[in-house]
Amino acid sequence: MSQSFVVNNLPSSVTDITLLRFIRENSALCNVEHIQPFPDGYHHINDRTGTKSVQIFFSTNAEGDLLKNLFEQDGTIKRLEYLEDSAGDSVVAGNTPVRRLSVTGC
């Protein structure tokens, strides 16, 4: 049975592919089963703050703990933006203040 948590305040420019790459490069032991917009495809982006929320599905509690710790580390946002930028896409962060990521269990 899958488990999940929600990551809030991701820069809206960061794609799901970049999230998967970030997880693979930083916690190879975790198997992400699925990533989806949270709460849905229409409401997951906050245009005013330039952020979005996603729900990440995984298999075990141990994977959940590893992933939660990974996303709550200082510098995670900058590393995600760097990965997105290195993929050839331009990061549109500008002067928009990006908050620290928050992870909420579902």
N, C-alpha and C positions, 0 to 999 in steps of 0.2 A: 504494500500500500504506500502510495506517495505521501510525502509531507511537503510543506511549503512555508515560506515566509515572504514578506513584502519588503522591498527596498524602496524607500522614499528619497526624494531630493536628488535623484540622478540627473546630471545635466541632460537636457532633452536631445542634445546632439549625439549622445552615446547610443550606438545601435545594439541590438541583441547579439549580433555576431561579435562585437567588441566585448560584451559582457562574458560570452562563452570563452573567448580567447583569454581574457583576464583571469577567469576562474581556472582554465586549463594550465596557464603559465604559473599561477601562484598556489594552486592546491590540486595537484594532479590526481590525488586520491578521491576527489569528489566527482560524482557522476550526476550532472544536471540532466534531468529528464525533460524539462520543459520550461520555457520562459514566456510569460504572457503579460499584457498590459493590466494594470490594476487601478481601479475596479473594473474598467472595461476599455475598449479601444477608443471610445469617445472622450472619456473623462480622465484619462491617466496623465495628460500633459497639463501643466500649469503654465500658461503663456506669460503670465505676469512675472514669475520668478525664473522662467526658462528651465524648469525641472519636470521630471516625470516619475511615475511609480510603476514598478514591475513586480510580479509575483514569480518567484523561482521555486520550482519543484525538484525534489531530490528524494533519495530512497531511505536513508537511515538518520537517526539522531546524531551520530558521529559526523556525518557529512554536513548536517545542518549546523552543528557547532563550529566546524571548520569554516564553512561559508560565512556564518554570522561574524566570526572573528575577523575574517578577511575583509568584509565590507565595512566593519567598524574601525579599522585601523586608520590612523592619521595619514593623510597623503593619498588615500584611495581615489579621491576625485581627480587629483592631478594625474595619477597613473592611468586612470580610465581615459581622461582627455588626451594624454600623450599617445596611448594605444590607438584611439580613434583617429588622431591626427596622422599617426604613422601609417595608417591604412590608406592614406591618400585623400581622406575627407578633411575639410577644414572645420575646426572647432569654433563654434560661434558661442563663446562665453561672454566676450565683451566686458562691460563693466557691471554685468548682472551679478549681484552677490549670490554665490552658491553656498548653501548651508551644508553642514556635515550630514552624511548619509545616516538614515535611521532604518533599522531593521525591526520588523514586527512579525511575530509568529502568528500563523493562521490556524 
